[in-house]
Amino acid sequence: MSIIVKNINKSFNQVIAVNDVSFEVKKGELFGLIGPDGAGKTTIFRILTTLLFADMGFAKVAGFDVIKDYKKIRSNVGYMPGRFSLYQDLTVEENLTFFATIFGTTIEENYDLIKDIYIQIEPFKNRRAGKLSGGMKQKLALSCALIHKPKVLFLDEPTTGVDPVSRKEFWEMLKRLQQKGITILVSTPYMDEAALCDRIALIQNGKILQIDDPKEIVKHFPTTIYDIKANNIYKLLLALKEYKHSYSVYPFGEFVHYTDKRDAFDTKELFQFLKDKGLKNIIIQPTETTIEDTFMELAK
């Protein structure tokens, strides 16, 4: 295993940030920590990259203990924090050279590893990092995290605030890095990105809710979900919450996702109920379960 976490706990001023967390990440796996802001993802990353001590528990990264072998871990992992943390007054090339020098290497020595990423920002190598676009900053930060050829790569919410095209490109880059044998642990609040991981851990309030292959997590959702739409979404939400048979109701894009308490769901009865509430253009149709639906169910 590239990462082993056993019963990790961490609190700040009596607020529990990580609550008895355990999971393992296989060598060469792309593993996702999926959850909203404040779920404990960043605290776990800081513990595993030796920036924080856990209050309790045990963890190993690349075969090294996070406390006893912290120096070895730091030379064997790459870490890209959620907030852009490179030197904004240095140029692209100066930042990359600086991080390569820290780890006793050169850009040329490990250029093959970062080539696919760096080639996209190389035309701007003399531009200051602070003047780059969000997508370019992301690529530079990833290049700096990889320049010493780490065995394990930690990416803490790397696509937050990045445009959809850059997000797609970033995940394509991660897949290529995985093919080179690098173990990747990525955290994200975006549920759609969960499906791109080999396995995921859903996390909320510092506690792991479920760990599995994304397809398996969705497959075991206990009931059918319905897309419901009407001329007034707000009134529709209120009406569905009043409906005596409703189990869960929450907005999902242009629809409302709805589940019913009954095994035998009566579409006609609900349609008439919504019509009596003054709603028009009502659509009720079954839909595919998503990771977000599963998360909402588990987080109840």
Summary of the structure (lengths in Angstrom):
residues: 300
radius of gyration: 22.6
end to end distance: 31.8
largest distance: 72.2
contacts: 937
relative contact order: 0.14
helix: 36%
strand: 29%
